[in-house]
Amino acid sequence: MRSDALCVQCMARETKMHQTHELADLNLLTTFRHLLATGSVTATADRMRLSQPAVSRALGRLRQALQDPLFVRDKGGLVPTPRALALQPELEALLTRLDDLLTSGAGFDPATSRRTFVVATSDYSASVLMRPLLKRLGAEAPA
C-alpha cells in the first residue's frame, strides 16, 4: 500500500512539472495576454497572425496547465474567470519585465559601434546628402 501512495505522489509531481513546463512556453502566455485584451479567439488569432484553431489549441493547453477554464462564453464573447483576472496583473508584469530584459542593450550606439555601413545612392543624392551626413557622423560616431 505504501508503494501505491508513493506512486501517486510521483505522478502528482510529474503532472505539476509538466504543467509548469507547459506554462514556460512564452507563446502561450502571450496568447493568454491577447485573449484577456480581446475577449475573442478570432480577434486574438488576427492580432497574433495565427489561425483560429491554433489559438483555440493554445487556450486548451492553458486551461489544462492552469486547471481552470480561464474564459467562459457570453453574448459579447469570452469572459475571463476570476482565476484569469487574478493572473492578469502578474502576467502583464512578467511579460513587460521579460520584454525589457530581452530588449535592453539592443540599442545602437553610433559612438561605440565598429560596424561598417555602405551607402548606395545616385550622384545627385550623394552631392546633396553626403556633406551633412558626414558632418553629423563625425560628431556622433567619431570612431
N, C-alpha and C positions, 0 to 999 in steps of 0.2 A: 504494500500500500504506500509506503514511503517513497518508493521509486516512481509511482504514479504521480504523487504530489510534486516531486522534483521535475518530472517530465512536463507537467502542466506549467510550472514556473518557468522552465526553459522556453516553452512555446510562447508564453506571455511575453517574455523578454525579447525573443526573436520577433514577435509581432510588433512590439514597441520600437525596436531598432529599425524594422522595415518601414514603419510609419515615419520615423524621424528621417530616414534616408529619402523617403518619398518627398518629404517637405523640403529637402535640401535642393530640389530641382527649382531653380530660380524662375524658370518659365511658369511653373505652377503658381508661385507667389505673385508673379506679375499678372497672370491671368486672374487670380483672385482679386488683386487690386482693381483691375479693369471691370470685373464683374460688380464689385462694390460701387464703382463710379457710374456704371451704365445701367445696372439692373436688367441687363439683357444679354443673353448668349450671342444673339446675332450682332448686336452693336459691338460687343467685345471682340467678336471674330473680325468684324470690319476694321475696328481700331487697331487690332494686332496683325492684320493682314493674314488671318488664318481662316480655315474653313469652319463653319458652324459645328460640324461633327467633332473637329479637333478640340474646340473649346468645350463642347459637351463632355468629351472624354476627360479633359483636364479637370472639369468640375467633378466628375465622378471620382477621379483619383484624389482630389482634395477632400471630398466627402468621406471617402474610405479612410484616408490618413488621419483626418481630424475627428472621425466618428461623430459627425454632425451633418445634417442636411445642408447647412450653410445658407441656403436660399429656398424659399417656398414660392410657388406660383400664385400670382394675384392678378386682378384685372389689368393692372398697369405694368405688369412684367414680373420680375423676380424681386422678392422682398427678403432682405437679409434676416437671418435668425439672430437671436440675442448673442449667440456664440460668435457669429460672423461680425457683428457690430462691436463686440468686446475685443476681437482681434484686430480690427481696423486701425486704431491708433498706433499700436506696436508694429503692425505690418508696414504702415507708412513710414514710421521712424526707421525701421530696419532697412527698407529699400532705399530711403533717402541717404542713410549712412553708407550703404553699400555703393550707391551711385557716386557719392563724394569720394569714397575710398578708391574706386576704380578710375575716376577721372582726375584725381589730384595729381599734380605733377605732369599731366599730359599736355599742358600748355606749351606754346612755342615761345622761347626767349631769344630774340634775334641777337642780343648782346653776347650770348654764350654759345650760340649754335655754330657748329663746324660744317654744316651741310652745304652742298653746292647746288645752286639753282641755275637753270638755263632759261633765259627769256627769249622766246621766239616772237618776233614782231616784224612788221614791214619797216622799210627805211624811214618812211614818214613818221610812223608812230615812235620809232626809236629816236628820231631827231626831236620830237616834241616831248616825249616822256622820260628819256634816259637821264638827262641832266638833273631834273628834280628827284628822280628815283635814286640816283647815285648819291646825291646830296643827303637825302633822308637816310639811306642805308649807311652812309659814313657816320652819321650821328647816332643811329640806333644799333648798328651792328659793326663796330669798328674792326672787329677781328676778321 
